[in-house]
Every structure is written in structure tokens, then in C-alpha cells.
Amino acid sequence: MNPIPTITLLIVDDEAEIRSGLRSIIPWEDYSVSVIGTAASGAEALDMIRYYEPDIVITDIQMPGMNGLELVARAKKEQFDCSFVILSGYDEFEYAKSAIRYGVKEYLLKPISIKELKELILTLKEDILSKRDNYSDRLSTLHKLRSAQISIQKFNLIPQLLRGDLSSLELEKVILDYSLPIRNKECCIVYIQAFSTNSGGEEMPEISLCLSTLKKSFEEALTGSSLLTAEYPSSGLLLLVNLPFTAPDGSSLTETLRTHIGRKIDTEGNIQIVAAIGRPVSSLLSIPASFKDARQAITWHIYPETGLVLESKDLKMDQPPIIMPGNEILEAILKDRQEEIITHFNEYLNKLLTTPAPPPSYLYSMCNYLVITLQSQLSKHLDGMPKSYTGNTFATLQSLNSLEEIRSFMYRVLSAFAEELSVNRAVKSDPLIEKAMDYIHKNLLKNPRTEEVCSFLGLSKSYFSTYFKNKTQLNFRDYTLDLKINYAQEQLKFSEHTPSEVSMVLGYEDYRSFSRAFKARTGLTPTDYQKQYTSDERSRQ
């Protein structure tokens, strides 16, 4: 019996939301199309093309670093026989002309039609299969398919085990049929995470490329070892390791991880990498427990002193005593004294850190309690609950990567409370400010500029800007930006409003600018904010 024809597909886009959507919205396997992976940049995609030799590549044009057209040109120059499908938000002749020159067969404009994309891929599939039938070296083609199937199964086994998709018999069959370098005996999961040391707003394609090269370095250095690797979105890598483990050079698992991660960090200027080793389990079918342990241990990476490799046995898991915040922070907010707000919060955080490196969940819970308490207390001084911050504090804190990021996020939230209170007082005591606020709120989605507000009030720009600053202690532009982010937070609580749509409604021409502004004020990207909020809603249903 001939094997089922399999077409391999690679998806390339610098926006995680689009990569995830293209991978999941079409049931590719039903059409004998296997998605071998996704890439966040042209450089990462070229690396994957060299490794997997996919039949079809769907790629965006506009990406940081190597763009989509450069990717096509490089792949063609290296004589990879891929069929490229270009996605672009730019209906420009020069792009299309360049794409045709490089041999691109299809050029689709965003937003794309899922039906059109599916039909296009199926057409390309038939074309590829018909060419295979005409090849004289059919055995070589079948060997390539077999290699692709093995690569795909290596990639899929860890997710399948984590989901509990395989029985013991099915697992043994997969290991045997695909000659996988792993056995159903004692093992553990290693969870590796990379993150930026810069506080940028959008996902860094460099992180994805960094993990891809780290994955390859493990696979090359540990050839012959009982180990599998898999990507773990977002910004993560999983190693499945049989125990006891000894590297070909005689190193232990911890020593091997430190060596490879340390070497990679030395070459990356603004990327930090940490690994957590989950507790050993008796069989591959039990790795969800090891993974859960590794996910908990890796949260300790916010403390620099814990090092590059974390193990739960070395961490203090017991919760310290609960320390309630005093009234000092509230009083500083009511008086709009920014320096005192920062000073008193630092004093409170230092009390929480009296126990060295306490469980991060303890810090998150205490900071979350502080925000909720202040929101309730400030509602007595405002017309209801504060609107300057309505996000999920605990989830946001979980997404941060250092104590300094936690401090900065909490400073922004607490300062925003003070600013909102100051504006609220100015509105109630000053008819001119009240009139300006009314105009801004009614025209927020029209992207009101300072000149338009001044024209409405009959004032000069310089006079109004100075007046507004004196009355509210805020810059007018910053205030309108805060209102936009508040609006975005409310809209993203509903899954039917995508981050891209909210960005457009608010008048942003560039999604990345919206993402940076949103993260600067909430601590999360728009996509991550929506995921956290909607997942919380589902868990309560």
C-alpha cells in the first residue's frame, strides 16, 4: 500500500496572532497537509527551510530584518524547491512585480479569505503531487517524505503526551515505527524560556530565532542521547529526557543546560534564557506532572540569584506569612504625590521580600490584593471604580520577567490612579476642563488632536496645553492616550473584537505602535491581555 501523499507547510509571520490563526483555523491534516512549524522572522524561516525543506511556505512581506521577498530570494538562490505564497497588507505593484520575478505563484492581500487560502493550498498540493509522479527518482522523493514524517512526529510527540492523546500501546508503536530516540521509562521535562531584557511592546522575532538555534545546538551536540525537543509557544522550548542522563561529553543534565544556555546568552545582547527541570516521573505517559513542576519552578527566574537552571528541590515552595499593606500608599495617591507613591510601594515590596526569593505567586497575590483594595477605596472618591486600570493584575504580573519589571508595572498602575483622581477633581471644579473632557470622550474614536479641542474651546494651543497641565498635572497627549488604552482594555474583554480591529478603530495606522503603547500601560500585549481575560471568563462558566 502506497503511503498517503503528505505536503509539508511552513507559516511565516512576525505577528503571533496571525501565525497561530493560520495554523489552527484550517484543519490541515484533513487535507494531507502537515504544518511542520511556524517562524517569526525571515531569518528563522530560512533556517527551517534548510532543515525541513517544506513543499509550501506561506509568508508575510513586512517583517523585521529579513523580509518576505528577501526570504524568497535567499531560498531560491540556495535552490530550495518551495512554492511560496505571499501575504501582504500592501496592494503595491512593486511588491507584486518583485514577487513574480522571484517565482512566487500567489500574492494575497490581507485580510485574507480563509476559503481562498485553503483552495489555493489545495491547488498547489495537486501541482506538487503531479510533479512528484513525473520524477524519475521516486525513491528519493519517498525518502524525503519519510524524513519529513519522522521530523513531524518528533515535533508532535511531546504535545501529544502533554495532552494525554496516546495510550501505552500507541506510544510504543509510534516510537518503534518512527525510530524515535526516546524510551517509555523514567524521564523528565526541561522547560526553557527566553525573554527580552528590553521592555518592548511587541514580540521580538529575535527570541524565536534564538530558541530555534538553541534547539538545533542541543540536537546536534546530543546526537545519540535519549532526548526529544519541541517548541512551546510562546517563547519556549521543551526537552523530553530519559533518565539517568549523561551527555556524550560526560556532563550531567544540569551541566549540559548551563553550558548551552550560557554560551547562547553570551552571543545575545538583549535576550535572557532560563531552564527549569521538572521532577522525574516513571514513564513518558506521566510527563504532564513533570511539566507542571517545571512550569512552576521557572517562575523563580524573576530572581537573578536563582541562576540559569532551576529545580524545584532547590526552591522555597512554602508561602511566607501574609503582609497587609498600610494606608501610606492610599494617602500618597489621594494627595497625588508621585514620589511618595513610589517610596511607600517599595517599602511594602521590600517587606514581602524579607524571605529571600519567596514563591512568585505570593508576590503576585499580594500586589493583586493591593490593587483591588485601592480600587475599592478610590471608588468612594470617584464616580465608581477607577477606569485608569481595569486589567487582570495577577495575570499581568505573571507575564513579567524581573522584579524591576514588577516594580515598574506597579508604579504605572498606582500613578495612574493618582492621575485619574486629579483629573476627576479638576473636572468637578473647573468648567473649562469639564467641557474639554466632554468633547474628548465624545470624539475619542475620531482621534481628537489638541488643535481640534482648542478650536472647540476657542483657545490657543499653547494656552490650553499649559492650562490643562496646571489643572490636572498631566500632559494632554498622554491623557488622551490613556483614554484610548482604557477603551481598548474594555473592548478586548470580548473575544469578538480582535486586537487588530481595536487598533484600527482607535486610529492607529501601525499595529506595532498600538501594541507598544498598550503594553507600556498594562504590562501585556493586546493579544496576551485578551487571552488572559477570555480564559478567565471561560473558567468561571
KOLBA-650482 format. One line per field, with one value per residue (C-alpha): x, y, z; residue number from 1; residue in three letters. Coordinates in pm, 1 decimal. Each point is the difference from the previous one (the first is absolute). Layout:
<nodes>
c1	c(X	...)
c2	c(Y	...)
c3	c(Z	...)
k	c(NUM	...)
r	c(ALA	...)
</nodes>
This chain:
<nodes>
c1	c(0.0	140.4	43.3	-254.9	145.1	113.0	66.6	207.3	-82.1	191.3	-175.4	202.2	-126.3	140.7	-340.0	-72.7	-374.8	20.5	236.6	-228.4	-311.8	138.8	117.0	-327.2	-284.1	30.5	7.1	310.6	40.6	-343.8	146.8	326.8	188.3	236.4	104.3	363.2	23.2	-25.3	264.7	-8.5	261.4	155.4	329.0	-171.1	-207.2	308.0	155.8	-311.6	-9.9	357.2	-88.4	-346.7	-14.6	-377.3	-210.4	-193.8	92.7	-261.6	182.3	-75.5	199.9	52.1	214.5	292.3	339.2	-32.4	-339.3	-214.8	138.8	357.6	-91.0	-133.2	311.2	235.7	-191.4	-3.5	372.1	70.8	-212.7	-276.2	-303.8	-268.9	-327.5	-34.2	-326.7	47.1	-234.6	5.1	-198.5	148.7	-173.5	305.4	115.8	370.3	-54.0	-198.9	255.6	286.0	-193.4	-60.6	369.9	91.7	-243.2	-272.3	-319.2	-255.0	-25.4	-290.3	-108.0	-92.0	-252.8	4.6	-296.8	43.6	-198.3	224.8	315.9	-117.6	-88.8	335.7	197.1	-196.7	70.6	370.8	-14.7	-139.2	265.6	278.1	-134.5	-32.6	365.4	101.0	-169.1	218.8	328.0	228.0	150.5	-323.5	193.9	178.5	-335.0	-139.7	313.4	-55.6	-362.1	111.5	252.7	-269.2	-239.0	266.2	78.8	-370.2	-49.2	301.2	-154.6	-347.2	82.7	53.6	-327.8	-183.0	136.1	-85.6	-357.8	-28.0	-82.6	189.4	-59.5	295.8	-35.8	-33.3	307.6	212.4	-117.7	91.7	346.6	60.2	-149.6	192.1	319.3	-22.3	299.7	-209.4	-128.8	-306.8	186.9	109.4	21.7	-52.4	-93.6	232.8	-179.3	218.4	-128.4	149.3	-104.1	116.5	189.5	-139.5	-354.2	-124.3	-369.2	-11.7	136.5	366.4	64.1	359.8	-127.7	-158.1	318.0	209.7	-207.3	12.9	380.4	17.6	-224.6	230.1	308.9	-150.6	-96.5	345.5	201.1	-217.3	-30.7	-43.9	-145.4	-352.2	-148.4	-271.4	-60.7	-310.4	-93.1	-231.8	-189.1	65.5	374.6	61.5	175.9	-59.4	248.1	-125.1	287.9	36.6	168.0	263.3	153.6	364.3	105.0	250.7	269.0	-84.5	-190.0	-310.3	-333.4	43.2	356.6	-108.5	-278.4	226.3	263.4	-232.6	-214.2	301.2	166.6	-317.1	-47.4	356.9	-93.4	-336.6	15.7	-356.3	-141.8	-1.6	-45.5	-85.8	-82.8	-201.5	36.1	-325.1	-0.8	68.7	-298.2	-9.8	-116.3	-60.8	-373.7	56.4	188.2	-294.4	93.3	366.9	-102.4	-226.5	290.1	234.7	-252.8	-27.9	376.8	73.6	-201.0	293.3	202.1	-109.9	269.2	348.9	162.0	-178.9	224.4	-49.7	-130.0	-279.3	-114.6	-292.1	205.2	222.9	-285.8	-202.1	-355.5	-162.9	-209.3	134.5	-237.1	-253.9	102.1	-282.7	72.7	-45.1	-172.2	317.1	-42.6	-366.2	80.0	276.9	-243.2	-267.2	258.2	137.5	355.3	175.5	333.2	-174.0	-203.5	322.4	170.5	-287.2	-50.0	372.1	-25.9	-292.9	172.4	315.7	-208.5	-134.6	359.3	115.4	1.7	266.5	-147.8	-353.0	-241.3	-76.9	-369.4	19.2	125.8	-263.8	-278.8	108.0	38.0	-334.3	-161.1	151.8	-145.7	-345.2	-5.4	101.0	-260.7	-268.2	126.1	34.8	-353.0	-120.5	190.2	-93.7	-324.8	36.6	299.4	320.2	14.8	371.3	79.0	-254.3	227.5	78.4	284.4	96.1	18.1	200.8	251.3	41.8	106.1	280.3	359.3	174.3	-55.7	79.3	-277.2	-238.7	98.7	-42.7	-339.4	-128.9	135.7	-199.9	-321.7	22.7	105.1	-289.4	-241.2	142.1	-22.1	-360.3	-94.1	172.0	-187.5	-328.7	46.5	92.7	-311.0	-225.9	158.1	76.0	-270.2	263.3	166.9	-342.1	-93.0	330.3	-45.7	-352.7	121.7	288.4	-220.5	-263.3	262.1	256.3	-41.6	51.5	354.4	-42.1	308.6	91.9	-73.7	-355.9	-71.0	142.3	-216.3	-306.3	89.2	106.2	347.1	354.7	193.9	275.8	-246.2	-217.6	296.7	143.7	-342.9	-74.5	339.9	-39.8	-347.6	52.2	378.4	-20.0	117.7	-306.2	141.7	77.9	-349.6	-170.9	232.5	-101.9	-365.9	65.6	170.8	-288.4	-242.9	213.6	4.2	-378.3	-38.5	255.5	-200.5	-225.9	146.1	-190.0	222.5	346.9	302.3	52.5	-360.0	23.4	325.7	-166.1	-307.7	225.9	168.4	335.8	151.3	265.9	-100.5	347.1	-40.4	-329.8	156.0	291.9	-228.8	-236.2	276.5	167.3	-317.9	-136.8	305.7	-145.6	-20.3	-358.5	-2.9	124.0	-243.5	-295.0	114.7	35.4	-335.1	-200.5	158.0	-101.4	-358.1	-12.4	129.8	-286.1	-267.6)
c2	c(0.0	341.3	256.4	282.7	298.2	258.7	363.3	195.1	361.6	277.4	317.1	322.3	323.8	231.1	29.6	-291.9	47.9	-56.1	-299.4	-168.1	78.3	-136.4	-315.3	-77.5	147.9	-257.9	-374.8	-57.3	-366.9	-73.2	101.2	-197.6	323.0	-2.4	327.8	-62.1	321.4	377.2	270.8	357.5	142.8	-52.6	-113.4	-262.7	-114.7	-44.8	-211.0	-220.7	-25.3	-127.6	-256.0	-121.0	86.7	73.2	-28.8	323.4	316.7	260.2	321.0	361.1	269.1	262.9	-151.8	138.4	-93.0	-230.5	68.2	-244.3	85.8	-29.6	-339.9	-116.1	128.1	-175.1	-329.5	8.0	85.4	-303.8	-207.0	-104.3	-110.3	164.3	145.4	342.0	174.0	368.3	175.8	377.8	294.9	207.2	7.5	137.4	-88.0	-1.8	-271.8	-214.0	55.7	-104.3	-304.5	-112.0	51.1	-238.2	-263.4	52.1	-161.0	174.8	345.2	43.7	325.2	21.0	-52.0	-332.3	-223.5	-333.5	-172.1	153.3	-98.2	-359.0	-37.0	147.2	-241.1	-297.6	111.9	28.4	-341.6	-164.1	171.1	-120.8	-357.2	-11.6	104.7	-270.6	-260.2	110.8	-19.7	-279.7	-9.6	-96.6	-185.7	324.0	176.6	-269.7	23.6	375.0	-61.6	-257.8	245.1	266.5	-241.6	-90.7	367.8	76.8	-291.7	109.2	346.3	-132.9	-266.0	235.0	193.6	-331.8	-127.2	325.1	-21.0	-368.0	-99.3	-331.4	-331.7	-215.0	-221.9	299.2	158.3	-311.5	-26.9	362.6	-42.8	-318.5	112.3	327.3	-120.1	281.2	43.7	-27.0	-287.9	-44.3	-2.1	248.8	351.0	370.2	317.4	297.4	328.0	271.4	355.9	303.3	358.3	347.6	207.9	306.9	116.6	-1.3	-18.8	-270.6	-349.0	-9.0	-224.3	-25.6	-206.6	-256.4	-19.3	-31.2	-297.9	-159.3	9.2	-116.3	-294.6	-90.9	25.3	-245.7	-242.5	13.2	-21.2	-273.6	-225.7	-355.7	110.1	-98.2	343.9	176.1	372.8	204.7	366.1	126.2	320.2	261.5	47.7	-346.4	-326.7	-344.7	-284.8	-350.7	-191.8	-362.0	-49.1	-53.1	246.2	37.2	212.9	-138.3	214.5	-145.6	305.4	-28.7	142.7	314.5	54.8	-49.5	253.7	256.9	-39.9	36.9	275.3	194.5	-20.7	123.6	289.7	114.2	50.4	170.4	359.0	49.2	-349.5	-192.7	-379.7	-223.8	-369.0	-193.7	-375.0	-172.3	-276.8	-353.4	-220.5	-374.3	0.1	222.0	-13.4	180.1	301.4	242.3	-13.8	74.6	285.3	150.6	-5.6	163.2	273.0	82.5	-0.2	226.7	284.3	49.3	145.7	348.0	-32.1	36.9	-194.3	-324.1	-50.2	-134.6	-347.9	-44.8	-311.1	-9.9	-187.2	306.9	252.1	113.8	-102.2	87.0	318.9	269.4	174.1	237.1	365.7	250.8	342.5	305.5	326.7	181.6	-81.7	104.9	329.5	75.4	-71.8	226.8	279.8	-75.8	-22.0	-218.3	-32.4	-107.2	-258.5	-157.0	18.0	-160.9	-275.0	-85.6	-22.3	-240.7	-212.7	-21.1	-134.9	-271.3	-87.3	-43.1	-372.7	-39.5	-98.1	-80.7	-177.5	248.1	-84.4	148.0	333.5	-1.8	-70.5	274.1	259.1	-106.2	41.1	350.1	107.7	-142.4	165.8	338.2	-26.2	-53.3	284.1	245.7	-72.5	213.7	297.6	-59.6	-62.7	-374.8	-230.4	147.5	-26.4	65.9	-367.3	-280.9	-287.8	-334.4	94.6	-356.4	-115.5	306.9	-48.9	-363.5	119.4	223.0	-118.6	176.0	178.4	327.0	-58.4	-75.4	323.7	201.9	-151.2	68.1	357.9	58.4	-140.8	194.7	320.7	-37.9	-15.2	329.1	164.4	-113.3	141.7	329.5	28.9	-89.1	281.9	246.1	-90.3	55.2	333.6	150.4	51.4	40.9	-332.9	-163.7	132.5	-122.1	-346.2	-27.7	78.2	-250.3	-283.7	58.0	12.8	-252.0	-235.0	294.0	33.5	358.6	218.9	282.7	254.2	-130.7	19.8	353.1	103.6	-137.6	193.9	315.4	-4.5	-0.6	-326.9	137.1	150.5	-313.5	-239.9	203.6	40.8	-373.1	-88.9	242.1	-124.7	-376.6	-44.4	-194.8	45.1	23.3	-248.9	-254.7	36.4	-70.8	-295.9	-137.2	33.8	-198.2	-278.8	-5.6	-36.0	-277.0	-192.7	1.1	-108.9	-282.1	-158.6	-127.8	-266.0	130.8	313.5	-88.8	209.5	105.6	120.9	197.7	154.5	116.9	134.5	212.1	150.1	-177.1	-41.1	-237.8	-292.8	-11.7	355.8	-98.8	-314.2	195.2	264.3	-264.6	-202.7	309.0	75.0	-346.1	-225.6	-232.7	5.6	36.4	-364.9	-128.5	227.7	-136.8	-360.4	45.4	169.8	-235.0	-307.6	133.9	46.9	-357.1	-143.2	170.5	-141.5)
c3	c(0.0	-100.6	275.4	14.4	-190.6	252.6	-77.2	251.3	80.4	179.9	127.0	35.0	159.1	267.3	173.8	235.4	-42.6	-376.6	28.9	251.1	-204.2	-327.2	175.4	175.6	-206.0	-280.0	87.4	-212.0	88.7	-150.6	-336.5	44.0	64.6	297.9	161.7	91.6	200.5	8.8	-14.7	129.4	-235.1	-340.9	154.1	215.1	-298.6	-218.9	273.6	9.8	-381.7	2.6	266.4	-107.6	-374.6	11.1	-314.5	61.1	191.5	95.2	88.9	85.1	-181.3	269.4	277.2	203.8	-140.3	-298.9	-161.4	-196.0	-344.3	126.3	145.9	-337.5	-179.3	246.7	-17.6	-380.5	-10.7	219.4	-244.3	238.0	-200.2	216.7	-124.6	163.7	84.4	87.1	245.0	6.6	124.8	-281.2	-338.8	-177.4	-348.4	92.0	260.8	-241.8	-278.9	229.7	115.7	-360.7	-81.8	283.3	-126.7	262.1	-125.9	218.3	161.5	243.3	162.2	369.2	141.9	-180.8	-76.0	178.5	-276.1	-266.7	189.7	46.6	-367.5	-98.4	219.7	-131.7	-358.3	77.6	166.8	-312.9	-210.7	230.4	4.6	-378.3	-32.8	244.6	-218.7	-290.6	189.4	-100.9	347.7	174.7	268.0	89.4	26.8	226.8	214.2	33.2	103.2	254.5	145.8	20.1	172.3	257.1	61.8	43.1	240.5	203.8	17.4	89.5	260.3	295.7	-62.4	-41.5	332.5	178.1	-130.2	94.3	-359.6	-1.3	173.2	105.3	-307.9	-235.3	154.1	-46.9	-363.5	-74.9	154.0	-198.8	-333.5	-7.6	171.2	256.8	235.6	316.3	214.1	218.4	330.8	268.2	-142.3	63.8	-183.5	-27.6	-67.7	-156.2	-29.4	-173.3	54.1	-87.1	251.2	-177.7	78.4	-358.5	-83.9	-264.1	-23.2	-109.1	-302.4	130.1	293.0	-228.8	-207.5	317.4	120.0	-344.2	-7.4	363.2	-89.3	-288.2	221.3	250.1	-276.7	-160.1	323.0	152.2	-305.4	122.9	336.5	106.3	-54.6	-201.3	-46.2	-81.2	-20.5	273.2	-86.8	73.3	44.1	137.3	-73.6	151.0	38.2	78.2	158.8	105.9	338.0	114.5	-247.6	-96.9	-297.8	-253.1	166.9	342.0	129.1	218.2	-113.7	211.4	-123.4	-362.3	33.2	165.5	-270.3	-298.8	150.5	129.4	-340.5	-171.0	245.1	-71.0	-367.0	64.5	119.8	125.4	48.4	326.6	7.6	295.3	38.0	258.3	52.9	92.5	257.9	-132.8	-88.6	-60.5	-364.6	-302.6	64.7	332.8	-139.6	55.1	371.9	-77.5	-230.0	266.7	244.2	-254.2	-79.6	368.1	54.5	-296.5	155.3	242.2	-288.6	113.3	268.6	-156.0	284.2	-95.7	-305.4	-352.2	94.6	255.2	185.1	242.5	260.6	32.3	33.8	302.2	-85.3	335.2	4.6	238.8	244.3	-155.3	40.5	-36.5	-153.1	221.2	-91.6	-110.7	-371.5	-0.7	171.5	-253.0	-287.3	150.0	26.3	-351.4	129.8	-253.9	182.1	320.6	-192.1	-129.6	340.7	189.9	-259.1	13.9	378.7	-33.5	-266.1	211.7	288.1	-232.1	-92.2	360.2	-75.8	-274.2	-338.9	124.2	-239.8	-279.7	34.1	351.8	-138.2	-273.9	250.2	238.7	-278.0	-146.7	343.6	28.9	-337.5	74.9	344.0	-144.2	-276.1	262.2	220.5	-291.1	-124.6	292.6	-142.2	-365.6	-184.8	42.9	-41.1	-152.4	-378.8	-41.0	58.2	-35.4	-98.1	159.9	236.3	95.9	-363.8	-101.4	280.6	-107.2	-345.4	133.3	10.0	287.7	327.8	-174.0	-252.3	287.7	174.9	-321.2	-74.1	350.5	-13.2	-321.3	146.1	325.8	-175.1	-243.8	297.3	131.0	-344.0	-48.0	338.8	-86.0	-330.7	165.2	253.0	-274.4	-201.8	300.2	92.4	-340.4	-271.1	-273.8	79.4	25.7	-345.7	-145.7	153.5	-132.4	-353.1	25.2	124.1	-270.0	-277.5	127.7	-298.4	-238.0	136.6	130.0	-27.8	234.3	-275.1	-39.8	373.4	10.8	-296.5	178.6	317.4	-185.6	154.8	-136.2	11.0	223.1	249.6	20.2	31.3	288.1	164.2	-24.8	143.6	292.4	87.0	-39.7	34.7	-327.4	-356.7	-229.8	-253.7	273.9	139.7	-334.2	-51.2	341.8	-98.7	-317.4	190.2	252.2	-291.9	-151.2	328.2	15.4	-363.7	27.9	278.8	-278.4	-230.0	-304.3	-1.3	-127.6	101.9	-362.1	-28.1	325.2	-120.4	-322.6	181.3	220.4	-304.8	12.3	-346.1	132.5	224.3	157.3	131.9	160.7	148.5	148.5	152.0	139.2	162.0	143.1	195.3	79.2	8.4	-265.8	-376.9	-132.1	-108.2	337.1	186.2	-195.5	47.5	376.0	38.1	-223.7	162.1	342.2	-125.6	-137.0	327.1	187.4	-230.4)
k	c(1	2	3	4	5	6	7	8	9	10	11	12	13	14	15	16	17	18	19	20	21	22	23	24	25	26	27	28	29	30	31	32	33	34	35	36	37	38	39	40	41	42	43	44	45	46	47	48	49	50	51	52	53	54	55	56	57	58	59	60	61	62	63	64	65	66	67	68	69	70	71	72	73	74	75	76	77	78	79	80	81	82	83	84	85	86	87	88	89	90	91	92	93	94	95	96	97	98	99	100	101	102	103	104	105	106	107	108	109	110	111	112	113	114	115	116	117	118	119	120	121	122	123	124	125	126	127	128	129	130	131	132	133	134	135	136	137	138	139	140	141	142	143	144	145	146	147	148	149	150	151	152	153	154	155	156	157	158	159	160	161	162	163	164	165	166	167	168	169	170	171	172	173	174	175	176	177	178	179	180	181	182	183	184	185	186	187	188	189	190	191	192	193	194	195	196	197	198	199	200	201	202	203	204	205	206	207	208	209	210	211	212	213	214	215	216	217	218	219	220	221	222	223	224	225	226	227	228	229	230	231	232	233	234	235	236	237	238	239	240	241	242	243	244	245	246	247	248	249	250	251	252	253	254	255	256	257	258	259	260	261	262	263	264	265	266	267	268	269	270	271	272	273	274	275	276	277	278	279	280	281	282	283	284	285	286	287	288	289	290	291	292	293	294	295	296	297	298	299	300	301	302	303	304	305	306	307	308	309	310	311	312	313	314	315	316	317	318	319	320	321	322	323	324	325	326	327	328	329	330	331	332	333	334	335	336	337	338	339	340	341	342	343	344	345	346	347	348	349	350	351	352	353	354	355	356	357	358	359	360	361	362	363	364	365	366	367	368	369	370	371	372	373	374	375	376	377	378	379	380	381	382	383	384	385	386	387	388	389	390	391	392	393	394	395	396	397	398	399	400	401	402	403	404	405	406	407	408	409	410	411	412	413	414	415	416	417	418	419	420	421	422	423	424	425	426	427	428	429	430	431	432	433	434	435	436	437	438	439	440	441	442	443	444	445	446	447	448	449	450	451	452	453	454	455	456	457	458	459	460	461	462	463	464	465	466	467	468	469	470	471	472	473	474	475	476	477	478	479	480	481	482	483	484	485	486	487	488	489	490	491	492	493	494	495	496	497	498	499	500	501	502	503	504	505	506	507	508	509	510	511	512	513	514	515	516	517	518	519	520	521	522	523	524	525	526	527	528	529	530	531	532	533	534	535	536	537	538	539	540	541)
r	c(MET	ASN	PRO	ILE	PRO	THR	ILE	THR	LEU	LEU	ILE	VAL	ASP	ASP	GLU	ALA	GLU	ILE	ARG	SER	GLY	LEU	ARG	SER	ILE	ILE	PRO	TRP	GLU	ASP	TYR	SER	VAL	SER	VAL	ILE	GLY	THR	ALA	ALA	SER	GLY	ALA	GLU	ALA	LEU	ASP	MET	ILE	ARG	TYR	TYR	GLU	PRO	ASP	ILE	VAL	ILE	THR	ASP	ILE	GLN	MET	PRO	GLY	MET	ASN	GLY	LEU	GLU	LEU	VAL	ALA	ARG	ALA	LYS	LYS	GLU	GLN	PHE	ASP	CYS	SER	PHE	VAL	ILE	LEU	SER	GLY	TYR	ASP	GLU	PHE	GLU	TYR	ALA	LYS	SER	ALA	ILE	ARG	TYR	GLY	VAL	LYS	GLU	TYR	LEU	LEU	LYS	PRO	ILE	SER	ILE	LYS	GLU	LEU	LYS	GLU	LEU	ILE	LEU	THR	LEU	LYS	GLU	ASP	ILE	LEU	SER	LYS	ARG	ASP	ASN	TYR	SER	ASP	ARG	LEU	SER	THR	LEU	HIS	LYS	LEU	ARG	SER	ALA	GLN	ILE	SER	ILE	GLN	LYS	PHE	ASN	LEU	ILE	PRO	GLN	LEU	LEU	ARG	GLY	ASP	LEU	SER	SER	LEU	GLU	LEU	GLU	LYS	VAL	ILE	LEU	ASP	TYR	SER	LEU	PRO	ILE	ARG	ASN	LYS	GLU	CYS	CYS	ILE	VAL	TYR	ILE	GLN	ALA	PHE	SER	THR	ASN	SER	GLY	GLY	GLU	GLU	MET	PRO	GLU	ILE	SER	LEU	CYS	LEU	SER	THR	LEU	LYS	LYS	SER	PHE	GLU	GLU	ALA	LEU	THR	GLY	SER	SER	LEU	LEU	THR	ALA	GLU	TYR	PRO	SER	SER	GLY	LEU	LEU	LEU	LEU	VAL	ASN	LEU	PRO	PHE	THR	ALA	PRO	ASP	GLY	SER	SER	LEU	THR	GLU	THR	LEU	ARG	THR	HIS	ILE	GLY	ARG	LYS	ILE	ASP	THR	GLU	GLY	ASN	ILE	GLN	ILE	VAL	ALA	ALA	ILE	GLY	ARG	PRO	VAL	SER	SER	LEU	LEU	SER	ILE	PRO	ALA	SER	PHE	LYS	ASP	ALA	ARG	GLN	ALA	ILE	THR	TRP	HIS	ILE	TYR	PRO	GLU	THR	GLY	LEU	VAL	LEU	GLU	SER	LYS	ASP	LEU	LYS	MET	ASP	GLN	PRO	PRO	ILE	ILE	MET	PRO	GLY	ASN	GLU	ILE	LEU	GLU	ALA	ILE	LEU	LYS	ASP	ARG	GLN	GLU	GLU	ILE	ILE	THR	HIS	PHE	ASN	GLU	TYR	LEU	ASN	LYS	LEU	LEU	THR	THR	PRO	ALA	PRO	PRO	PRO	SER	TYR	LEU	TYR	SER	MET	CYS	ASN	TYR	LEU	VAL	ILE	THR	LEU	GLN	SER	GLN	LEU	SER	LYS	HIS	LEU	ASP	GLY	MET	PRO	LYS	SER	TYR	THR	GLY	ASN	THR	PHE	ALA	THR	LEU	GLN	SER	LEU	ASN	SER	LEU	GLU	GLU	ILE	ARG	SER	PHE	MET	TYR	ARG	VAL	LEU	SER	ALA	PHE	ALA	GLU	GLU	LEU	SER	VAL	ASN	ARG	ALA	VAL	LYS	SER	ASP	PRO	LEU	ILE	GLU	LYS	ALA	MET	ASP	TYR	ILE	HIS	LYS	ASN	LEU	LEU	LYS	ASN	PRO	ARG	THR	GLU	GLU	VAL	CYS	SER	PHE	LEU	GLY	LEU	SER	LYS	SER	TYR	PHE	SER	THR	TYR	PHE	LYS	ASN	LYS	THR	GLN	LEU	ASN	PHE	ARG	ASP	TYR	THR	LEU	ASP	LEU	LYS	ILE	ASN	TYR	ALA	GLN	GLU	GLN	LEU	LYS	PHE	SER	GLU	HIS	THR	PRO	SER	GLU	VAL	SER	MET	VAL	LEU	GLY	TYR	GLU	ASP	TYR	ARG	SER	PHE	SER	ARG	ALA	PHE	LYS	ALA	ARG	THR	GLY	LEU	THR	PRO	THR	ASP	TYR	GLN	LYS	GLN	TYR	THR	SER	ASP	GLU	ARG	SER	ARG	GLN)
</nodes>
